[in-house]
């Protein structure tokens, strides 16, 4: 009885440049630069603005007399938070 594996051996395996999936060694530096502290702070600020806008829009239904102003303010805060997250932060990271 021989001890043969059913899959390809190391000699038969396709070279790394011919494989479909890109594989990286565990401790090889990636070509992408690390995320800076300003990116993380900007993301936190934008997340707080987006969730704060959701809160304001939800609060608008329980405050009589100020519904439209609270809802419009929440919509504006959401727009600002999403603009920071998807407009300003990528533009600043592409600039570097």
MOPAC internal coordinates of N, CA, C and O (Angstrom, degrees):
PM7 1SCF
backbone

  N    0.0000 0     0.00 0     0.00 0    0    0    0
  C    1.4392 1     0.00 0     0.00 0    1    0    0
  C    1.5329 1   108.06 1     0.00 0    2    1    0
  O    1.2310 1   121.17 1   -51.47 1    3    2    1
  N    1.3175 1   115.37 1   128.53 1    3    2    1
  C    1.4613 1   119.66 1  -179.86 1    5    3    2
  C    1.5174 1   109.19 1  -100.31 1    6    5    3
  O    1.2310 1   121.14 1   -23.57 1    7    6    5
  N    1.2997 1   115.43 1   156.43 1    7    6    5
  C    1.4573 1   121.44 1  -178.57 1    9    7    6
  C    1.5254 1   108.25 1  -105.74 1   10    9    7
  O    1.2310 1   120.20 1   -96.57 1   11   10    9
  N    1.3296 1   117.22 1    83.43 1   11   10    9
  C    1.4582 1   121.73 1  -178.45 1   13   11   10
  C    1.5300 1   109.20 1  -114.32 1   14   13   11
  O    1.2310 1   121.38 1   -42.09 1   15   14   13
  N    1.2997 1   114.97 1   137.91 1   15   14   13
  C    1.4637 1   120.22 1   176.33 1   17   15   14
  C    1.5250 1   109.17 1   -83.68 1   18   17   15
  O    1.2310 1   120.64 1   -31.78 1   19   18   17
  N    1.3104 1   116.39 1   148.22 1   19   18   17
  C    1.4528 1   120.02 1  -177.60 1   21   19   18
  C    1.5295 1   112.35 1   -79.63 1   22   21   19
  O    1.2310 1   119.45 1   159.00 1   23   22   21
  N    1.3273 1   118.66 1   -21.00 1   23   22   21
  C    1.4649 1   122.16 1  -178.79 1   25   23   22
  C    1.5148 1   111.35 1   -88.92 1   26   25   23
  O    1.2310 1   120.26 1    -1.03 1   27   26   25
  N    1.3362 1   117.11 1   178.97 1   27   26   25
  C    1.4586 1   120.13 1   178.97 1   29   27   26
  C    1.5247 1   110.96 1   -69.84 1   30   29   27
  O    1.2310 1   120.86 1   -35.11 1   31   30   29
  N    1.2969 1   115.96 1   144.89 1   31   30   29
  C    1.4622 1   121.05 1   177.80 1   33   31   30
  C    1.5096 1   108.86 1   -86.02 1   34   33   31
  O    1.2310 1   120.24 1    -2.25 1   35   34   33
  N    1.3098 1   117.15 1   177.75 1   35   34   33
  C    1.4558 1   121.89 1  -179.30 1   37   35   34
  C    1.5222 1   110.99 1   -62.43 1   38   37   35
  O    1.2310 1   119.81 1   146.48 1   39   38   37
  N    1.3015 1   117.96 1   -33.52 1   39   38   37
  C    1.4613 1   120.83 1   179.72 1   41   39   38
  C    1.5335 1   111.19 1   -73.50 1   42   41   39
  O    1.2310 1   120.30 1   149.95 1   43   42   41
  N    1.3396 1   117.02 1   -30.05 1   43   42   41
  C    1.4508 1   120.80 1  -176.19 1   45   43   42
  C    1.5406 1   112.84 1   -91.30 1   46   45   43
  O    1.2310 1   119.95 1   165.82 1   47   46   45
  N    1.3049 1   117.70 1   -14.18 1   47   46   45
  C    1.4625 1   120.68 1  -176.23 1   49   47   46
  C    1.5193 1   109.95 1   -66.61 1   50   49   47
  O    1.2310 1   121.19 1   -30.68 1   51   50   49
  N    1.3412 1   115.33 1   149.32 1   51   50   49
  C    1.4570 1   120.72 1  -179.98 1   53   51   50
  C    1.5189 1   109.68 1   -69.58 1   54   53   51
  O    1.2310 1   119.90 1   -34.80 1   55   54   53
  N    1.3164 1   117.79 1   145.20 1   55   54   53
  C    1.4705 1   120.29 1   176.30 1   57   55   54
  C    1.5224 1   110.87 1   -61.12 1   58   57   55
  O    1.2310 1   120.69 1   -20.91 1   59   58   57
  N    1.3302 1   116.28 1   159.09 1   59   58   57
  C    1.4592 1   121.52 1  -174.72 1   61   59   58
  C    1.5239 1   111.69 1   -63.22 1   62   61   59
  O    1.2310 1   119.87 1   146.36 1   63   62   61
  N    1.3344 1   117.85 1   -33.64 1   63   62   61
  C    1.4553 1   119.25 1  -177.91 1   65   63   62
  C    1.5286 1   112.21 1   -75.83 1   66   65   63
  O    1.2310 1   119.42 1   168.44 1   67   66   65
  N    1.3067 1   118.71 1   -11.56 1   67   66   65
  C    1.4523 1   121.79 1   178.66 1   69   67   66
  C    1.5311 1   113.06 1  -101.21 1   70   69   67
  O    1.2310 1   119.65 1   171.00 1   71   70   69
  N    1.3099 1   118.27 1    -9.00 1   71   70   69
  C    1.4627 1   119.95 1  -177.95 1   73   71   70
  C    1.5276 1   109.75 1   -75.72 1   74   73   71
  O    1.2310 1   120.78 1   -23.29 1   75   74   73
  N    1.3191 1   116.12 1   156.71 1   75   74   73
  C    1.4547 1   121.33 1  -178.18 1   77   75   74
  C    1.5204 1   111.78 1   -80.28 1   78   77   75
  O    1.2310 1   119.95 1   145.74 1   79   78   77
  N    1.3046 1   117.70 1   -34.26 1   79   78   77
  C    1.4589 1   121.76 1  -179.39 1   81   79   78
  C    1.5261 1   109.04 1   -95.58 1   82   81   79
  O    1.2310 1   120.91 1   -46.67 1   83   82   81
  N    1.3245 1   115.86 1   133.33 1   83   82   81
  C    1.4600 1   120.22 1   177.91 1   85   83   82
  C    1.5136 1   108.38 1   -82.54 1   86   85   83
  O    1.2310 1   120.82 1   -54.45 1   87   86   85
  N    1.3206 1   116.04 1   125.55 1   87   86   85
  C    1.4539 1   121.14 1   179.50 1   89   87   86
  C    1.5180 1   108.28 1  -117.92 1   90   89   87
  O    1.2310 1   121.10 1   -41.06 1   91   90   89
  N    1.3240 1   115.50 1   138.94 1   91   90   89
  C    1.4566 1   121.44 1   179.38 1   93   91   90
  C    1.5133 1   109.31 1  -117.07 1   94   93   91
  O    1.2310 1   121.18 1   -32.20 1   95   94   93
  N    1.3125 1   115.35 1   147.80 1   95   94   93
  C    1.4554 1   120.26 1   175.17 1   97   95   94
  C    1.5311 1   108.16 1   -69.50 1   98   97   95
  O    1.2310 1   119.54 1   -25.21 1   99   98   97
  N    1.3173 1   118.49 1   154.79 1   99   98   97
  C    1.4676 1   120.82 1  -172.49 1  101   99   98
  C    1.5303 1   115.27 1   -61.02 1  102  101   99
  O    1.2310 1   119.14 1   141.68 1  103  102  101
  N    1.3218 1   119.25 1   -38.32 1  103  102  101
  C    1.4537 1   120.38 1  -172.90 1  105  103  102
  C    1.5244 1   113.36 1  -116.77 1  106  105  103
  O    1.2310 1   120.64 1  -154.12 1  107  106  105
  N    1.3121 1   116.39 1    25.88 1  107  106  105
  C    1.4540 1   120.56 1   177.27 1  109  107  106
  C    1.5227 1   107.81 1   -89.42 1  110  109  107
  O    1.2310 1   119.39 1   -46.45 1  111  110  109
  N    1.3313 1   118.78 1   133.55 1  111  110  109
  C    1.4616 1   119.40 1  -179.69 1  113  111  110
  C    1.5297 1   111.35 1   -63.25 1  114  113  111
  O    1.2310 1   120.71 1   -37.76 1  115  114  113
  N    1.3125 1   116.26 1   142.24 1  115  114  113
  C    1.4606 1   120.86 1   179.04 1  117  115  114
  C    1.5212 1   109.13 1   -85.18 1  118  117  115
  O    1.2310 1   120.00 1   -22.30 1  119  118  117
  N    1.3220 1   117.60 1   157.70 1  119  118  117
  C    1.4634 1   119.06 1   178.80 1  121  119  118
  C    1.5247 1   113.27 1   -72.84 1  122  121  119
  O    1.2310 1   119.96 1   164.48 1  123  122  121
  N    1.3457 1   117.69 1   -15.52 1  123  122  121
  C    1.4631 1   121.14 1   178.86 1  125  123  122
  C    1.5163 1   110.10 1   -81.75 1  126  125  123
  O    1.2310 1   120.12 1   -43.95 1  127  126  125
  N    1.3322 1   117.37 1   136.05 1  127  126  125
  C    1.4722 1   118.57 1   177.70 1  129  127  126
  C    1.5282 1   110.18 1   -70.81 1  130  129  127
  O    1.2310 1   120.09 1   -23.27 1  131  130  129
  N    1.3292 1   117.43 1   156.73 1  131  130  129
  C    1.4733 1   119.31 1   178.27 1  133  131  130
  C    1.5271 1   110.54 1   -67.64 1  134  133  131
  O    1.2310 1   121.29 1   -22.33 1  135  134  133
  N    1.3075 1   115.13 1   157.67 1  135  134  133
  C    1.4647 1   121.01 1   179.91 1  137  135  134
  C    1.5219 1   108.65 1   -73.74 1  138  137  135
  O    1.2310 1   120.66 1   -46.73 1  139  138  137
  N    1.3260 1   116.35 1   133.27 1  139  138  137
  C    1.4599 1   120.07 1  -178.46 1  141  139  138
  C    1.5282 1   110.73 1   -84.23 1  142  141  139
  O    1.2310 1   121.26 1   -13.99 1  143  142  141
  N    1.3195 1   115.20 1   166.01 1  143  142  141
  C    1.4588 1   120.74 1  -179.97 1  145  143  142
  C    1.5224 1   111.06 1   -66.52 1  146  145  143
  O    1.2310 1   120.04 1   146.44 1  147  146  145
  N    1.3287 1   117.53 1   -33.56 1  147  146  145
  C    1.4636 1   119.65 1   179.51 1  149  147  146
  C    1.5284 1   111.68 1   -66.76 1  150  149  147
  O    1.2310 1   120.07 1   147.69 1  151  150  149
  N    1.3354 1   117.46 1   -32.31 1  151  150  149
  C    1.4602 1   120.58 1   176.23 1  153  151  150
  C    1.5206 1   110.64 1   -66.52 1  154  153  151
  O    1.2310 1   120.34 1   137.90 1  155  154  153
  N    1.3089 1   116.96 1   -42.10 1  155  154  153
  C    1.4652 1   121.27 1   179.53 1  157  155  154
  C    1.5258 1   110.68 1   -66.24 1  158  157  155
  O    1.2310 1   120.31 1   136.15 1  159  158  157
  N    1.3246 1   117.02 1   -43.85 1  159  158  157
  C    1.4686 1   120.61 1   178.86 1  161  159  158
  C    1.5304 1   110.31 1   -64.14 1  162  161  159
  O    1.2310 1   120.35 1   138.09 1  163  162  161
  N    1.3202 1   116.94 1   -41.91 1  163  162  161
  C    1.4621 1   120.40 1   177.42 1  165  163  162
  C    1.5103 1   112.23 1   -62.54 1  166  165  163
  O    1.2310 1   120.51 1   140.69 1  167  166  165
  N    1.3330 1   116.62 1   -39.31 1  167  166  165
  C    1.4657 1   119.91 1   177.45 1  169  167  166
  C    1.5243 1   110.83 1   -64.97 1  170  169  167
  O    1.2310 1   119.83 1   137.68 1  171  170  169
  N    1.3163 1   117.93 1   -42.32 1  171  170  169
  C    1.4724 1   120.74 1   179.26 1  173  171  170
  C    1.5252 1   110.50 1   -63.48 1  174  173  171
  O    1.2310 1   120.59 1   136.62 1  175  174  173
  N    1.3369 1   116.47 1   -43.38 1  175  174  173
  C    1.4691 1   119.84 1   178.83 1  177  175  174
  C    1.5209 1   110.83 1   -62.56 1  178  177  175
  O    1.2310 1   120.42 1   136.65 1  179  178  177
  N    1.3322 1   116.79 1   -43.35 1  179  178  177
  C    1.4673 1   118.96 1  -179.44 1  181  179  178
  C    1.5227 1   111.44 1   -67.11 1  182  181  179
  O    1.2310 1   119.92 1   143.57 1  183  182  181
  N    1.3349 1   117.76 1   -36.43 1  183  182  181
  C    1.4696 1   120.29 1   177.69 1  185  183  182
  C    1.5251 1   110.78 1   -65.41 1  186  185  183
  O    1.2310 1   120.27 1   138.64 1  187  186  185
  N    1.3335 1   117.09 1   -41.36 1  187  186  185
  C    1.4675 1   120.39 1   177.90 1  189  187  186
  C    1.5256 1   110.29 1   -63.76 1  190  189  187
  O    1.2310 1   120.26 1   139.60 1  191  190  189
  N    1.3255 1   117.12 1   -40.40 1  191  190  189
  C    1.4695 1   119.74 1   178.77 1  193  191  190
  C    1.5320 1   111.70 1   -65.31 1  194  193  191
  O    1.2310 1   120.28 1   137.27 1  195  194  193
  N    1.3243 1   117.06 1   -42.73 1  195  194  193
  C    1.4647 1   119.76 1  -179.28 1  197  195  194
  C    1.5301 1   110.58 1   -64.71 1  198  197  195
  O    1.2310 1   120.06 1   131.88 1  199  198  197
  N    1.3231 1   117.50 1   -48.12 1  199  198  197
  C    1.4649 1   118.94 1  -179.65 1  201  199  198
  C    1.5248 1   111.68 1   -69.69 1  202  201  199
  O    1.2310 1   119.82 1   147.43 1  203  202  201
  N    1.3197 1   117.96 1   -32.57 1  203  202  201
  C    1.4599 1   120.64 1   174.26 1  205  203  202
  C    1.5187 1   111.65 1   -64.95 1  206  205  203
  O    1.2310 1   120.54 1   142.54 1  207  206  205
  N    1.3306 1   116.56 1   -37.46 1  207  206  205
  C    1.4603 1   120.39 1   175.92 1  209  207  206
  C    1.5096 1   111.79 1   -65.28 1  210  209  207
  O    1.2310 1   120.56 1   140.51 1  211  210  209
  N    1.3366 1   116.53 1   -39.49 1  211  210  209
  C    1.4710 1   119.32 1   175.60 1  213  211  210
  C    1.5328 1   110.36 1   -61.49 1  214  213  211
  O    1.2310 1   120.74 1   138.98 1  215  214  213
  N    1.3291 1   116.18 1   -41.02 1  215  214  213
  C    1.4566 1   120.04 1   179.59 1  217  215  214
  C    1.5273 1   110.95 1   -63.65 1  218  217  215
  O    1.2310 1   120.48 1   136.60 1  219  218  217
  N    1.3465 1   116.68 1   -43.40 1  219  218  217
  C    1.4583 1   119.60 1   179.21 1  221  219  218
  C    1.5287 1   111.53 1   -63.87 1  222  221  219
  O    1.2310 1   120.24 1   139.39 1  223  222  221
  N    1.3192 1   117.14 1   -40.61 1  223  222  221
  C    1.4652 1   119.18 1   178.34 1  225  223  222
  C    1.5271 1   111.14 1   -65.17 1  226  225  223
  O    1.2310 1   119.73 1   143.02 1  227  226  225
  N    1.3116 1   118.12 1   -36.98 1  227  226  225
  C    1.4590 1   120.74 1   176.82 1  229  227  226
  C    1.5102 1   112.40 1   -71.64 1  230  229  227
  O    1.2310 1   120.36 1   146.52 1  231  230  229
  N    1.3266 1   116.93 1   -33.48 1  231  230  229
  C    1.4598 1   121.69 1   179.50 1  233  231  230
  C    1.5231 1   111.25 1   -70.15 1  234  233  231
  O    1.2310 1   120.48 1   155.61 1  235  234  233
  N    1.3124 1   116.68 1   -24.39 1  235  234  233
  C    1.4664 1   120.51 1  -177.60 1  237  235  234
  C    1.5185 1   112.43 1   -60.98 1  238  237  235
  O    1.2310 1   119.33 1   152.51 1  239  238  237
  N    1.3214 1   118.89 1   -27.49 1  239  238  237
  C    1.4595 1   121.40 1  -177.66 1  241  239  238
  C    1.5260 1   113.17 1   -81.82 1  242  241  239
  O    1.2310 1   120.04 1   172.55 1  243  242  241
  N    1.3272 1   117.53 1    -7.45 1  243  242  241
  C    1.4611 1   119.47 1  -178.89 1  245  243  242
  C    1.5267 1   113.05 1  -115.63 1  246  245  243
  O    1.2310 1   119.50 1  -176.64 1  247  246  245
  N    1.3118 1   118.56 1     3.36 1  247  246  245
  C    1.4669 1   121.65 1   178.69 1  249  247  246
  C    1.5286 1   107.92 1  -115.77 1  250  249  247
  O    1.2310 1   120.13 1   -76.23 1  251  250  249
  N    1.3210 1   117.36 1   103.77 1  251  250  249
  C    1.4719 1   118.92 1  -178.22 1  253  251  250
  C    1.5302 1   111.08 1   -69.21 1  254  253  251
  O    1.2310 1   121.71 1   -40.74 1  255  254  253
  N    1.3062 1   114.32 1   139.26 1  255  254  253
  C    1.4628 1   120.45 1   176.74 1  257  255  254
  C    1.5250 1   114.09 1    92.63 1  258  257  255
  O    1.2310 1   119.50 1   161.26 1  259  258  257
  N    1.3065 1   118.55 1   -18.74 1  259  258  257
  C    1.4663 1   120.76 1  -178.19 1  261  259  258
  C    1.5255 1   111.59 1  -124.62 1  262  261  259
  O    1.2310 1   120.99 1  -156.98 1  263  262  261
  N    1.3303 1   115.70 1    23.02 1  263  262  261
  C    1.4685 1   119.06 1  -174.49 1  265  263  262
  C    1.5197 1   112.59 1   -60.26 1  266  265  263
  O    1.2310 1   120.77 1   128.10 1  267  266  265
  N    1.3231 1   116.13 1   -51.90 1  267  266  265
  C    1.4555 1   119.49 1  -174.92 1  269  267  266
  C    1.5265 1   111.54 1   -65.96 1  270  269  267
  O    1.2310 1   120.51 1   143.54 1  271  270  269
  N    1.3262 1   116.63 1   -36.46 1  271  270  269
  C    1.4748 1   119.41 1  -178.24 1  273  271  270
  C    1.5190 1   111.50 1   -70.78 1  274  273  271
  O    1.2310 1   120.34 1   138.76 1  275  274  273
  N    1.3228 1   116.95 1   -41.24 1  275  274  273
  C    1.4598 1   119.17 1   178.37 1  277  275  274
  C    1.5338 1   111.39 1   -68.25 1  278  277  275
  O    1.2310 1   120.63 1   138.96 1  279  278  277
  N    1.3211 1   116.40 1   -41.04 1  279  278  277
  C    1.4569 1   119.34 1   179.98 1  281  279  278
  C    1.5295 1   110.70 1   -66.64 1  282  281  279
  O    1.2310 1   120.32 1   136.14 1  283  282  281
  N    1.3297 1   116.99 1   -43.86 1  283  282  281
  C    1.4632 1   120.42 1   178.68 1  285  283  282
  C    1.5275 1   110.92 1   -65.51 1  286  285  283
  O    1.2310 1   120.47 1   141.38 1  287  286  285
  N    1.3239 1   116.71 1   -38.62 1  287  286  285
  C    1.4709 1   119.43 1   176.75 1  289  287  286
  C    1.5157 1   111.46 1   -65.13 1  290  289  287
  O    1.2310 1   120.30 1   138.81 1  291  290  289
  N    1.3295 1   117.04 1   -41.19 1  291  290  289
  C    1.4657 1   120.07 1   176.83 1  293  291  290
  C    1.5101 1   112.24 1   -64.14 1  294  293  291
  O    1.2310 1   120.55 1   141.76 1  295  294  293
  N    1.3213 1   116.56 1   -38.24 1  295  294  293
  C    1.4632 1   120.87 1   177.18 1  297  295  294
  C    1.5278 1   110.86 1   -65.06 1  298  297  295
  O    1.2310 1   120.54 1   139.13 1  299  298  297
  N    1.3198 1   116.57 1   -40.87 1  299  298  297
  C    1.4624 1   120.47 1   177.10 1  301  299  298
  C    1.5145 1   112.78 1   -65.80 1  302  301  299
  O    1.2310 1   120.41 1   139.65 1  303  302  301
  N    1.3307 1   116.83 1   -40.35 1  303  302  301
  C    1.4668 1   120.85 1   178.34 1  305  303  302
  C    1.5260 1   110.21 1   -66.26 1  306  305  303
  O    1.2310 1   120.21 1   140.52 1  307  306  305
  N    1.3436 1   117.19 1   -39.48 1  307  306  305
  C    1.4698 1   120.26 1   175.19 1  309  307  306
  C    1.5172 1   111.44 1   -61.42 1  310  309  307
  O    1.2310 1   120.69 1   134.72 1  311  310  309
  N    1.3299 1   116.29 1   -45.28 1  311  310  309
  C    1.4638 1   120.27 1   179.67 1  313  311  310
  C    1.5275 1   110.62 1   -61.28 1  314  313  311
  O    1.2310 1   120.23 1   139.01 1  315  314  313
  N    1.3187 1   117.16 1   -40.99 1  315  314  313
  C    1.4650 1   120.91 1   178.89 1  317  315  314
  C    1.5263 1   110.99 1   -64.42 1  318  317  315
  O    1.2310 1   120.37 1   135.12 1  319  318  317
  N    1.3292 1   116.89 1   -44.88 1  319  318  317
  C    1.4633 1   120.22 1   179.48 1  321  319  318
  C    1.5177 1   112.56 1   -63.88 1  322  321  319
  O    1.2310 1   120.00 1   139.03 1  323  322  321
  N    1.3280 1   117.60 1   -40.97 1  323  322  321
  C    1.4606 1   120.35 1   178.44 1  325  323  322
  C    1.5321 1   111.47 1   -70.43 1  326  325  323
  O    1.2310 1   120.38 1   145.93 1  327  326  325
  N    1.3271 1   116.87 1   -34.07 1  327  326  325
  C    1.4648 1   120.06 1   176.87 1  329  327  326
  C    1.5181 1   111.34 1   -65.85 1  330  329  327
  O    1.2310 1   120.53 1   140.03 1  331  330  329
  N    1.3295 1   116.59 1   -39.97 1  331  330  329
  C    1.4617 1   119.88 1   176.72 1  333  331  330
  C    1.5271 1   110.14 1   -63.69 1  334  333  331
  O    1.2310 1   120.61 1   134.60 1  335  334  333
  N    1.3395 1   116.45 1   -45.40 1  335  334  333
  C    1.4678 1   120.38 1  -175.31 1  337  335  334
  C    1.5220 1   112.52 1   -68.89 1  338  337  335
  O    1.2310 1   119.92 1   139.01 1  339  338  337
  N    1.3323 1   117.75 1   -40.99 1  339  338  337
  C    1.4592 1   120.22 1  -172.55 1  341  339  338
  C    1.5257 1   114.15 1  -109.09 1  342  341  339
  O    1.2310 1   119.94 1   174.73 1  343  342  341
  N    1.3232 1   117.73 1    -5.27 1  343  342  341
  C    1.4533 1   120.32 1   179.75 1  345  343  342
  C    1.5096 1   113.84 1  -116.84 1  346  345  343
  O    1.2310 1   120.70 1   125.19 1  347  346  345
  N    1.3155 1   116.27 1   -54.81 1  347  346  345
  C    1.4659 1   120.05 1  -174.53 1  349  347  346
  C    1.5196 1   112.32 1   -77.10 1  350  349  347
  O    1.2310 1   119.91 1   131.05 1  351  350  349
  N    1.3329 1   117.78 1   -48.95 1  351  350  349
  C    1.4734 1   120.11 1  -176.49 1  353  351  350
  C    1.5271 1   111.67 1   -61.80 1  354  353  351
  O    1.2310 1   118.27 1   132.54 1  355  354  353
  N    1.3520 1   120.89 1   -47.46 1  355  354  353
  C    1.4665 1   118.31 1   177.20 1  357  355  354
  C    1.5317 1   113.51 1   -63.44 1  358  357  355
  O    1.2310 1   120.11 1   146.11 1  359  358  357
  N    1.3351 1   117.39 1   -33.89 1  359  358  357
  C    1.4602 1   119.66 1   178.62 1  361  359  358
  C    1.5237 1   110.58 1   -66.55 1  362  361  359
  O    1.2310 1   120.05 1   141.70 1  363  362  361
  N    1.3186 1   117.50 1   -38.30 1  363  362  361
  C    1.4659 1   120.47 1   178.84 1  365  363  362
  C    1.5112 1   112.44 1   -71.60 1  366  365  363
  O    1.2310 1   119.89 1   143.60 1  367  366  365
  N    1.3372 1   117.82 1   -36.40 1  367  366  365
  C    1.4673 1   119.39 1   179.88 1  369  367  366
  C    1.5159 1   111.09 1   -74.48 1  370  369  367
  O    1.2310 1   119.06 1   149.98 1  371  370  369
  N    1.3427 1   119.40 1   -30.02 1  371  370  369
  C    1.4615 1   121.58 1   176.55 1  373  371  370
  C    1.5250 1   111.27 1   -72.98 1  374  373  371
  O    1.2310 1   120.19 1   156.03 1  375  374  373
  N    1.3178 1   117.24 1   -23.97 1  375  374  373
  C    1.4533 1   121.74 1  -178.58 1  377  375  374
  C    1.5180 1   111.96 1   -70.91 1  378  377  375
  O    1.2310 1   120.38 1   148.54 1  379  378  377
  N    1.3198 1   116.87 1   -31.46 1  379  378  377
  C    1.4704 1   121.05 1  -176.78 1  381  379  378
  C    1.4510 1   111.35 1   -72.05 1  382  381  379
  O    1.2310 1   120.10 1   180.00 1  383  382  381

